[in-house]
Amino acid sequence: MDTNLKIKNEIVALLKKHGVKISADDLREPPEAEMGDICLPCFNFAKTQKKAPDQIAKDLAGTIKPNDLIINITNIGPYLNFWLDFSKVAELTLREIKKERGDYGLNQNGKGKKVMIEYSQPNTHKEFHIGHVRNVALGSALVNLYRACGYKVIAANYLGDIGAHVAKVLWYMLNYSNETDAKGDKGEYLGQIYTQAVEELNGDSKLQEQVLDILQRLEAGKDKDLMYLWKQTRKWSLDAFNKIYDELGIKFSVDFFESVEEKEGRKLLPTLLKKDFIKESEGAIIADLEKYKLGVLVLLRGDGTSLYGLKDIPLAMKKFNKYKVDKSIYLVDNRQSQYLKQIFKILELLGFKKEMIHVPYEFVELKSGIISSRTGNVVTYEEVRDAAMTRVTNETKTRHTDWKEEKINDVSMKIVLAALKFGMIKQASDKIITFDVEESLRLEGFTGPYLEYTNARLNSILNKAEEEGNKTAGKQDYKTLGTNIEKRLIKDLLNYPEVVLAAQQKNDPALLAQFLHSLCQNFNTFYHELPVLKAEEKIKLARLNLIKAVRQVLENGLVILNMPILKEM
């Protein structure tokens, strides 16, 4: 049990003695410092006690006696406010962090439960652009949050390796290009010729019929030459994606493919057609969901080619039937919200009532507009990474003339990855991101490099203390941690486990990102306001241990967000 919960449970027990039954979840952190350290809103007791909330709070404040931990109890209007002895809070918190180390903040809320989180979902035969990074950054953080909360997590990728976009690329290669033209990055080459194919096909119905023929042959799977070209080019894309995943530190437990699920969907069609809401319409197979105000979803076109729904239905079933998960999470952009509501409703009507959750997010824009591989307005992940690397490498060389090239490149890459990942996670998922490379690389402000710079500063202080022979072990006087900024830092450390749990429960890694940024801001205020190595011996000992705890919590949070940990920069 973490320290924060222990403190709240003590308050719960104290109130119980006075006839007030609450849970730890009823206690809140006050919005203002003058309202104490923990508060209890008394609105919910008005009906049972037949008193006004402010009178209930006033009566309790006058009745409950403080103890060693709770040194004062007051009320402000309908709020009962508890003031804590922060020397004891500091002792409990810092000891727990020292004991738990990398496990501090973890909990067993999801113990015994299995969840599948599907994210990334790129289309083969297209480029991996900067917009994909938001999904990947959010998805990997979400996976780590669930694992931090005791869940067994299956991280799943669902790759679009068949469909109209693939047929267009194969059509272009068969008519205008061949594999010998694919020089350098073959995955990037496929993305480029996809854009060229779209331009060439625009408005030409005869050429579009050729693409349809390729798609039909591809889904039939009997044309050996076509299947060979598809498999070869598919591998180019998968190799390119895996290289990016390795660089971003992304690991999937399982890969699903549309080409496989398309076949499963066709096998399921006879069963689907037995349902009243699945019917033929003008040669197509549709799911009529009008009575549920969800419109119509086409599963199979009149030309016999399949759409996403025919693939997602069997895949949803497979997740539960084969992998025995308790919950299935889809991290998909919010433009697919209506579609996923349709899929979930179809599954429900089929009698497949399972916990399926859509975690939506907004897309990423450039200053020139929405990223779209259809229009060619694409900035690839590699382009952004390389541009950022050029700038960061030059700056790192200037700062560290004694570093070897290998170290410069390693540190620079970690700074770039921190900038990209944090830039995609820090905002609430319902906010559109207008990505700005220059802004994301700043060492000040709401950026990943700012967090990394703070961690490097923490290490620098502790390394210098060690070089000077300062001790961080021994009996401490926690009462020396009495300034407002020290109390703020301790409260941050105390609240960290709750932030992790809240971020998981709300499926919102931004909550953790924002907390870590605030923690860094508070530490840097502490650093500028108070001496550490030049402080009186007992104060120095306490502050060094506070710094060690801040570093531990910051690094724990960075691990969950799948961000690098830089010891120096």
Secondary structure, 3 states (H helix, E strand, C coil): CCHHHHHHHHHHHHHHCCCCCCCHHHCECCCCHHHCCEEEECHHHHHHHCCCHHHHHHHHHHHCCCCCCEEEEEEECCEEEEEECHHHHHHHHHHHHHHHHHHCCCCCCCCCCEEEEECCCCECCCCCEHHHHHHHHHHHHHHHHHHHCCCEEEEEEEEECCCHHHHHHHHHHHHHCCHHHCCCCHHHHHHHHHHHHHHHHCCCHHHHHHHHHHHHHHHHCCCHHHHHHHHHHHHHHHHHHHHHHHHHCCCCCEEEEHHHHHHHHHHHHHHHCCCCCEEEECCEEEEECHHHCCCEEEEECCCCCECHHHHHHHHHHHHHHCCCCCEEEEECCHHHHHHHHHHHHHHHHCCCCCEEEEECCCCEEECCEECECCCCECCEHHHHHHHHHHHHHHHHHHHCCCCCHHHHHHHHHHHHHHHHHHHHHCCCCCCCEECCHHHHCCCCCCCHHHHHHHHHHHHHHHHHHHHCCCCCCCCCCHHHCCCHHHHHHHHHHHHHHHHHHHHHHCCCCHHHHHHHHHHHHHHHHHHHHCCCCCCCHHHHHHHHHHHHHHHHHHHHHHHHCCCCCCCCC
